[in-house]
């Protein structure tokens, strides 16, 4: 209750006669001691259902025996008569309070409102308080100088704001809210499933055309480098729609610049005479009656605009349309952000996988190069010399000798060890797929290219790219590959953007590239570009000292994986492992040991547990293979000597003198061994 001064008479009863349009519609009694609130909220004692009225717009109360009017910092202001008022203002009988287009006549006697004196009340034409606000706005008002037709600015739509208990009644009273919320919910789900930028824009614009009274509009993208002088012509039109037989009219410079500068949406109505906001056709004639422009934000940055306007005088955009547009713009921003994030994830996926693979192998790379033979020590020295540079490395050797392990050792011994290590087998892909894997492709570049994909070169940026079986690369891919090796930028398949990367290339092959060049299957210039540092990895049969250490290494590894306790190899198994020719090299040895461990029932691996092949190695002839290899049976020393002498005799056409010289023994010793092993009967007939 307001305290009344003792020297003043208490205020008596008073009335507010409410006028909407041209008719007085209601009377509200003012009681001393009770504060009356006026506004758009249903919790107010006097509810003003106009868009320009604030939720808590003004209040009337008694102070020092007088009725007072106080504006509650409303958006569009309060007036007594035609004068904008601020703070507390005394009321006298006959005053007409203006809130939006609603008039409230203050009287102390109802006869003043309905009697003969009613004509003395102000009967001026209805004016919007927005006009009074702009005419008398303080100099610091950020909106001064703007056209009077901008009636709404919104930062956040009511569809996304939390609803309090007091607001719930008002929201439920809005007939359009239920339908708008349903449309917005459906549209949000559809936008979340759309991954293409143009698809997002078209979908959002269709929802806006359906959910508002606009009959034309567009989704506009703002370039990253927008000139200081804002130019609407620089805005990219992602999607547009206009009334039948009409073209879309671009947003005005003033409106677009205002939204971008202030970061708030704008609703403007009655713009037929406003050159700054009007939507003009090619003849300069204003075509729209109302317009909405709202920002699209991604990560707090305005990346685009929603521009809507109505050309139908019977369908004027209102505050509900503004709220719906803001809600859609916010969902468009979320969809764009999710699309950008998903695109980055797709592009980084291969890099992440390679980094994970790198971390798993980084600590154990050196230990996987098992062996202490002279040839392995030489390989370690070559790796140590080649790693510090950025020179291209060519790793040669038969299939299965461990060329990838050598490449990994070079990478993790170099300054690029913190970067990715990417490996690609050129023999596993067709020509078109190999090009896509190497250089990437754009969406729609070929059938099945539903998304943009980065290639191995981009994935290996700042790291190392290993290309296995380089000799299987087609001539057309070789030419493009050579340009990239020489430092030239490349383009994705179906793209036009030049991409430059910093990648060290390690090539590997099991073919004789020099012979391949002579045969015309490999480019000579590419061979010389690759053959900067060459590392030859010898086959396993040429480094017998490494066979047993490798076998024990794999035995320990697979014993841990399977949980079996295995003591080791029998003597017969060791002899077989060391005498076998290993056509599949280290890969075959690894698989043989793994199979033996998995199927072993005892605690020692014997000959019967080792399943060896009868294949020839890549470098031996059929005769050598038949003469020297029976891999399924253990070979005693005397049997090995017998086969060795026999194969030498056969190779020298049974010339005993030459055979003895080749074997490094006396002719008499050779005769004794021929007699001992009964080889004379195996001599072919003359």
Long-range contacts (C-beta under 8 A, 24 or more apart in sequence): 1-33, 2-33, 2-35, 2-61, 2-62, 2-63, 4-62, 4-64, 4-65, 5-64, 5-65, 8-64, 8-65, 8-66, 9-65, 10-62, 10-65, 11-62, 11-65, 11-66, 11-67, 12-108, 13-108, 14-67, 14-91, 14-93, 14-106, 14-107, 14-108, 15-106, 15-107, 15-108, 15-110, 15-113, 16-46, 16-60, 16-97, 16-104, 16-105, 16-106, 17-104, 17-105, 17-107, 17-110, 17-113, 18-46, 18-102, 18-103, 18-104, 18-105, 19-102, 19-103, 19-104, 19-105, 20-101, 20-102, 20-103, 21-101, 21-126, 24-105, 24-113, 24-114, 27-110, 27-113, 30-60, 30-67, 32-62, 33-62, 34-61, 35-59, 35-60, 35-61, 36-60, 36-61, 37-72, 38-99, 38-104, 39-72, 39-74, 40-170, 41-166, 41-167, 41-170, 42-166, 42-169, 42-170, 42-173, 43-166, 43-169, 46-104, 48-99, 48-100, 48-102, 50-99, 50-100, 50-101, 50-102, 51-100, 51-151, 51-152, 51-318, 51-319, 52-76, 52-100, 52-101, 52-128, 52-129, 52-130, 52-151, 53-99, 53-100, 53-102, 57-99, 58-97, 58-99, 60-91, 63-88, 66-90, 66-91, 67-91, 67-106, 69-97, 74-99, 76-100, 76-128, 76-129, 76-130, 76-133, 76-151, 77-129, 77-130, 77-132, 77-133, 78-129, 79-129, 79-132, 81-122, 82-124, 82-127, 82-132, 83-132, 83-136, 84-129, 84-132, 84-133, 84-135, 84-136, 94-120, 94-121, 96-121, 96-122, 98-127, 98-129, 98-132, 99-129, 100-128, 100-129, 101-126, 101-127, 101-128, 142-262, 146-258, 147-268, 147-271, 147-274, 147-276, 147-277, 149-268, 149-269, 149-270, 149-271, 149-274, 149-277, 150-266, 150-267, 150-268, 150-277, 151-267, 151-268, 151-269, 152-265, 152-266, 152-267, 152-319, 152-322, 153-262, 153-264, 153-265, 153-266, 153-267, 154-264, 154-265, 154-267, 154-294, 154-322, 154-323, 154-326, 155-263, 155-264, 155-265, 156-326, 157-322, 157-323, 157-324, 157-325, 157-326, 157-327, 157-330, 158-323, 159-184, 159-323, 159-324, 159-326, 159-327, 160-327, 160-330, 174-320, 176-320, 177-320, 179-211, 180-211, 180-320, 180-323, 180-324, 183-207, 183-210, 183-211, 183-324, 184-211, 184-324, 184-327, 184-328, 184-331, 187-211, 187-328, 187-331, 188-331, 191-331, 191-332, 191-334, 191-335, 192-334, 192-335, 192-338, 194-335, 194-339, 195-339, 195-342, 195-451, 196-339, 197-238, 197-336, 197-339, 198-238, 198-239, 200-332, 200-335, 200-336, 200-339, 201-238, 201-239, 201-332, 202-238, 202-239, 204-239, 204-306, 204-328, 204-329, 204-331, 204-332, 204-335, 205-239, 205-240, 205-241, 206-241, 207-328, 208-306, 208-308, 208-324, 208-325, 208-328, 209-241, 211-321, 211-324, 211-328, 212-292, 212-308, 212-317, 212-321, 212-324, 212-325, 213-310, 213-312, 213-315, 213-316, 213-317, 213-318, 213-321, 214-292, 214-308, 214-309, 214-310, 214-317, 214-321, 215-242, 215-243, 215-309, 215-310, 215-311, 215-312, 215-315, 216-241, 216-242, 216-243, 216-246, 216-248, 216-249, 216-279, 216-288, 216-308, 216-309, 216-310, 216-311, 217-241, 217-248, 217-306, 217-307, 217-308, 217-309, 218-248, 218-250, 218-251, 218-307, 219-296, 219-304, 219-305, 219-306, 219-307, 219-332, 220-251, 220-256, 220-304, 220-305, 220-306, 220-307, 221-303, 221-304, 222-260, 222-302, 222-303, 222-304, 222-305, 230-256, 230-257, 230-260, 232-256, 235-305, 238-304, 243-311, 243-312, 246-287, 246-311, 247-281, 249-279, 249-280, 249-281, 249-287, 249-288, 249-309, 250-307, 251-291, 251-293, 251-305, 251-307, 252-276, 252-277, 252-278, 252-279, 255-291, 255-293, 256-293, 256-305, 256-307, 258-293, 259-293, 259-294, 259-295, 259-302, 259-305, 260-295, 260-302, 260-305, 263-295, 263-297, 263-302, 264-295, 265-292, 265-293, 265-294, 265-295, 265-322, 265-325, 265-326, 265-329, 266-291, 266-292, 266-293, 266-294, 267-291, 267-292, 267-317, 267-318, 267-319, 267-321, 267-322, 268-292, 269-316, 269-317, 279-309, 279-311, 287-311, 289-313, 289-316, 290-316, 290-317, 291-317, 292-317, 292-321, 292-322, 292-325, 294-322, 294-325, 294-326, 294-329, 295-329, 296-329, 296-332, 296-333, 296-336, 297-329, 297-330, 297-333, 298-333, 298-336, 298-337, 298-340, 299-337, 303-333, 303-336, 304-332, 304-336, 306-332, 343-452, 346-451, 346-452, 346-453, 347-452, 347-454, 347-458, 350-422, 350-454, 350-456, 350-459, 351-420, 351-459, 354-420, 354-421, 354-422, 354-459, 354-460, 354-463, 355-420, 357-421, 358-420, 358-421, 361-408, 362-412, 362-417, 365-405, 365-408, 365-409, 365-412, 366-409, 366-412, 368-402, 368-405, 368-408, 369-402, 369-405, 369-406, 369-409, 370-546, 370-549, 370-550, 370-553, 371-543, 371-545, 371-546, 371-549, 371-550, 372-545, 372-546, 372-549, 373-543, 373-544, 373-545, 373-546, 375-538, 375-542, 375-543, 376-543, 376-546, 379-406, 379-535, 379-537, 382-533, 382-535, 383-409, 383-410, 383-413, 383-535, 384-413, 385-533, 386-410, 386-533, 386-535, 387-411, 387-413, 387-414, 388-414, 388-415, 389-533, 390-504, 391-532, 391-533, 392-485, 392-504, 392-505, 392-506, 392-507, 392-529, 392-530, 392-532, 392-533, 393-505, 393-506, 393-507, 393-532, 393-533, 393-534, 393-535, 394-470, 394-506, 394-507, 394-508, 394-509, 394-513, 394-530, 394-531, 394-532, 394-533, 394-534, 394-535, 395-506, 395-507, 395-508, 395-509, 395-534, 395-535, 395-537, 396-508, 396-509, 396-510, 396-513, 396-534, 396-535, 396-536, 396-537, 397-508, 397-510, 397-536, 397-537, 397-538, 397-539, 398-510, 398-539, 398-585, 398-617, 398-618, 398-619, 399-510, 399-584, 399-585, 399-587, 399-618, 400-584, 400-585, 400-586, 400-587, 400-588, 401-537, 401-538, 401-539, 401-540, 401-585, 401-586, 402-537, 402-585, 402-586, 403-468, 403-508, 403-510, 403-537, 404-466, 404-468, 404-508, 406-535, 406-537, 407-464, 407-466, 407-506, 407-508, 408-466, 410-464, 410-506, 411-463, 411-464, 411-466, 411-504, 411-506, 414-464, 414-504, 416-462, 416-463, 416-464, 416-504, 419-460, 419-461, 419-462, 419-463, 419-464, 420-459, 420-460, 420-461, 420-462, 420-463, 420-464, 421-460, 421-463, 421-464, 421-466, 422-456, 422-459, 422-460, 422-463, 422-464, 422-465, 422-466, 423-465, 423-466, 423-468, 424-456, 424-465, 424-466, 424-467, 424-468, 425-468, 425-469, 426-467, 426-468, 426-469, 426-470, 426-472, 426-473, 427-468, 427-469, 427-472, 428-469, 431-474, 431-476, 431-477, 434-473, 434-474, 434-477, 435-477, 435-480, 435-493, 436-493, 438-477, 438-481, 439-480, 439-484, 439-490, 439-491, 439-492, 439-493, 440-492, 440-493, 440-495, 441-492, 441-493, 441-494, 441-495, 442-492, 442-493, 442-494, 442-495, 444-494, 445-492, 445-493, 445-494, 445-495, 446-493, 446-494, 449-493, 449-494, 452-492, 454-492, 455-492, 457-484, 457-490, 457-499, 457-501, 457-503, 458-499, 458-501, 460-501, 460-503, 461-501, 461-502, 461-503, 462-502, 462-503, 463-503, 463-504, 464-503, 464-504, 464-505, 464-506, 465-503, 465-504, 465-505, 465-506, 466-505, 466-506, 466-507, 466-508, 467-505, 467-506, 467-507, 467-508, 468-508, 468-509, 469-508, 469-509, 469-510, 470-507, 470-508, 470-509, 470-513, 470-530, 471-509, 471-510, 471-511, 471-513, 471-516, 471-521, 471-522, 475-521, 475-523, 478-522, 478-523, 478-526, 479-523, 481-526, 482-523, 482-525, 482-526, 482-529, 485-526, 485-529, 485-530, 486-529, 505-530, 510-618, 539-582, 539-585, 539-617, 539-618, 539-619, 540-582, 540-585, 540-586, 540-589, 541-581, 541-582, 541-617, 544-578, 547-577, 547-578, 547-582, 547-589, 548-574, 548-577, 548-578, 550-586, 550-589, 550-590, 551-577, 551-589, 551-593, 554-589, 554-590, 554-593, 554-594, 555-593, 555-597, 555-605, 558-593, 558-594, 558-597, 558-598, 559-597, 562-597, 562-598, 564-597, 564-600, 565-603, 566-597, 566-600, 566-603, 566-604, 566-605, 567-603, 567-604, 568-604, 568-605, 569-604, 569-605, 569-606, 570-604, 570-605, 570-606, 570-607, 572-606, 572-607, 572-634, 573-605, 573-606, 573-607, 573-609, 573-610, 575-634, 575-635, 576-607, 576-610, 576-612, 576-631, 576-634, 576-635, 577-610, 579-635, 579-640, 580-612, 580-629, 580-631, 581-616, 581-617, 581-620, 581-625, 581-628, 581-629, 581-631, 582-617, 583-613, 583-615, 583-616, 583-617, 583-618, 584-613, 584-615, 588-613, 607-634, 623-647, 623-650, 623-651, 641-673, 641-677, 642-677, 642-679, 645-670, 645-673, 645-674, 645-677, 645-679, 646-677, 646-679, 646-682, 649-674, 649-679, 649-683, 654-683, 654-684
